[in-house]
């Protein structure tokens, strides 16, 4: 699975990092950083939850 990240839309809520810390991090400004591309199978459900919880819709599941 791949995830599209819109860093311009990110509002630094941090839900992604709390849901999937192996997949997401935040830079010094709090903006989302994608750590794993593609997402490992073991992190699929966590990443999917992070996409669902993003209040700014800055994350989107992408076709491989």
C-alpha positions as CSV (number, residue, x, y, z in Angstrom):
1,X,0.0,0.0,0.0
2,X,1.1,3.5,-0.7
3,X,0.0,6.7,0.9
4,X,-0.2,10.2,-0.8
5,X,0.7,13.0,1.6
6,X,-0.4,16.6,1.1
7,X,2.1,18.4,3.3
8,X,0.4,21.8,2.4
9,X,-2.9,20.6,3.8
10,X,-1.4,19.2,7.0
11,X,-2.5,21.1,10.2
12,X,0.0,19.3,12.5
13,X,-2.7,17.5,14.5
14,X,-0.4,14.5,14.9
15,X,-3.1,11.8,14.7
16,X,-1.1,10.0,12.0
17,X,1.9,9.7,14.3
18,X,-0.2,8.5,17.2
19,X,-1.9,5.9,15.0
20,X,1.1,4.7,12.9
21,X,4.4,5.8,14.4
22,X,6.3,3.4,12.2
23,X,4.9,5.0,9.1
24,X,4.6,8.7,10.0
25,X,6.6,11.4,11.8
26,X,6.4,15.2,12.1
27,X,9.1,17.6,11.1
28,X,10.2,20.5,13.3
29,X,7.2,22.5,12.2
30,X,4.8,19.7,13.0
31,X,4.1,18.8,9.4
32,X,3.7,15.1,8.5
33,X,6.6,13.2,7.2
34,X,6.1,9.8,5.5
35,X,8.7,7.3,6.8
36,X,7.7,4.2,4.9
37,X,6.9,4.1,1.2
38,X,5.4,1.7,0.4
39,X,3.8,0.9,3.8
40,X,4.9,-2.5,5.2
41,X,2.1,-5.1,5.4
42,X,2.5,-5.2,9.1
43,X,1.6,-1.5,9.4
44,X,-1.3,-1.6,6.9
45,X,-4.1,-1.3,9.5
46,X,-2.4,1.4,11.5
47,X,-1.8,3.4,8.3
48,X,-5.4,3.0,7.2
49,X,-6.6,4.2,10.6
50,X,-4.2,7.3,10.3
51,X,-5.7,8.2,6.9
52,X,-9.2,7.9,8.4
53,X,-8.4,10.0,11.4
54,X,-6.6,12.9,9.6
55,X,-8.7,16.0,10.3
56,X,-7.3,17.9,7.3
57,X,-7.6,15.0,4.9
58,X,-3.9,15.4,4.1
59,X,-3.4,11.6,3.8
60,X,-4.9,9.4,1.1
61,X,-4.6,5.7,0.2
62,X,-3.0,5.4,-3.2
63,X,-3.1,2.6,-5.8
64,X,0.2,0.8,-6.3
